[in-house]
Every structure is written in C-alpha cells, then in structure tokens.
C-alpha cells in the first residue's frame, strides 16, 4: 500500500468518555468502565454487566426528526462522524460531495429499535409498528444516514464482519483513496447491543463472562472467564496525504498496511491454530513493507476466553516468533468491554492517540500470568514509550480476521 492514505480526524463515543479529550483521559486512567446493566432486567442472563455509554443525549447532536428514525447505534455513528469531520476541519461543501466517500462497518444493526417495535407488533399489532423500522434496524442504516446528513455522494460501502470490521473499513477507504476515486473518506463503526434479544444471542455463544466484580473481563489473565459486552465506537476522516497537506491538516497517522482473512470453520470461538489470523497480520506487514521487529505496540483482539486468547497468542507467535514477549501487546478494551463491531474502531482510536502521546495503554484486571499466553500485556498501568508503528488486530464472530498497521507521520 503506498503511504498516501492518512487519518486526519477522530470521533469517539465510549464508556470511557464522549469525544477525544474525555475518552483519552479515561483510557490513560487505567480504570474499568464496566458497570451493572440497568436498561433492562439482566437477572436471567449469564452476564449482568456491560460497558455502558452514560450521559449520551442524542438531541444535543442530532436533529429530532432524525432521532425518531434511528437506533442508538446509528446515533453513535452520526455523532462520531460529526466529531471526526470537525476534528479534521474538512469542509465537505467546499470539497464537492462526489469527491468524498464513506465506508462504515456494521455489526448487529438496530437492536434497541428493533426490539421495541417487535414488542409493539406482538402486543398491539403490525399497524402500530413505526414506518421507520424498515430502515432503523438495517445494517446499512448508519452509512445511509451519515452520507445523507453530511451530503456525501462520492462513494459508499458497508462492511459486515462483526468485530473485525473496523480495520477492513479503514483499509478499504485507503484503497479507494489510492485508486483516485475520492480525495477523502469518512469511516466508522459503532455498536449498541444492550437489548435483551441481542444479549440472549451473545449468551447462546457461550463466550460471556458470568462475573460481575470489578474486573469481569480480563484478557490474557490465567483466571479469565469470558468476554463482556459494551457499546460505542469510533469514526475517522481518511485522506490522501497530498490532500491533507494542501489543507494543512493535522495528520494522526499513515495507514501503512492492512490485511484480512477468514477461518472457514464452524466454531463458536476463533480457530484454535490462529493460522488465518496470522495471515491477516502478515498481509498487513507485507503491505507496509515492515519487518515484525519494527512494530512497537500490538493492540490485541483480547477475546477474554481461555481458548480464544491462547489462539491469538499462537497467531502472534507465528508472526513475531521468540521476540513476541519483548513487544508490548495489550488489550485496552479490557476497560470498556468488547464493544463488538465498535471494538476495533475504538482500538484504532487508541493507537492514533497513543502515537500522538507516546503512550501504550494497559490491559487492566491482570493479576496472574498464564504460561500459555507469554505476552507483555502491559498490566494495569499505561506505559510511556516512543512509538513508530502500531498493529491493531481484530477477530469477529464467525471467523473474520483483520489487521491494520498505523505509522507515525513522517
């Protein structure tokens, strides 16, 4: 991948904070932002905690006429896009709408909206169902609303790869720019899975932690017991380097390389051998023209299950070999919950801000090393280190794998 796709804007909505400043302050604190679910009765569910975005008022950001048409997930995406465009200083009207495109990752769609309207359908009849249900639950609702509200007409693509979608969306945006189709792209991916039927689906996977203590989600710890759900995500502005330089825009990082693969087996967890995941990472390194030794920080997928974390370590070992324990390899999402589709976009935001501040975020809740996971997982406290290149890895339910490498701008 030619080094001409750069990230110039960030927007974030997470349990740690809304907006870059509050988000980063929360993340470097090393605190857990996982709390008890209060939006519905979770007493019958395996997991009773989640990473919850508090104090989010869509009316502070979005036209009320759009709020009634959209699920919380799309509202997150709309606000993240607004923040990223503003952060980049991108004036879409001045650029021309056909020179700006959008690529968004989507996960489970409009969960809360769908649940409410299905209840209405069952209790009151189909005539009482909102006409907006037909678009609010739809996987492409976010990219549609973001494009319409921001008058983006140059290009559109929706990526459905569960938690692996973020790096794929960013890589596709970079490719679209390098091919000259657009000068800039708005990219994002959020999730709002805190609805009973969505929780029932995740419970059926057998991957959810049953714990509700201070650190229920402990990737790579020997006592880990599963994953924890969460809501939120991030958005970005991606531009050609030339376009960004003409605007004198601040550049967070270059998109140096990316890769994706698929396990192709029917299991609840990622493939135990990690081979396909390793292939995605190797593709990213090859595209970036980097040796594994040139990676300064690995942001791990960090599923948090016993077998899932071991399979990730196997993948990393096959790429980084015996040098793996010397490379910081953390799971910042341990503070937030997994966020599913939004998890990898938030990990990218962590990488970008880490590059800006030479800060490596920790894996929290880590107390007991697992000999099957020989990683420097940066336990419990952030670490200062000069960072040149960050690898973000992601795996999605069903066998999706992706990786992206972000490089300090020259």
Helices and strands as residue ranges (DSSP letters): E 5-14, E 17-18, H 20-28, E 34-36, E 49-51, G 58-60, H 64-67, H 72-88, H 92-95, G 97-99, E 100-106, H 111-124, G 126-128, H 133-136, H 141-150, E 155-160, G 162-164, H 165-178, E 184-191, H 196-204, E 232-240, H 241-247, E 253-262, H 275-288, G 292-294, E 297-299, H 306-320, G 321-326, E 328-330, G 332-335, G 340-342, H 343-357, E 359-360, E 383-384, E 389-396, E 400-407
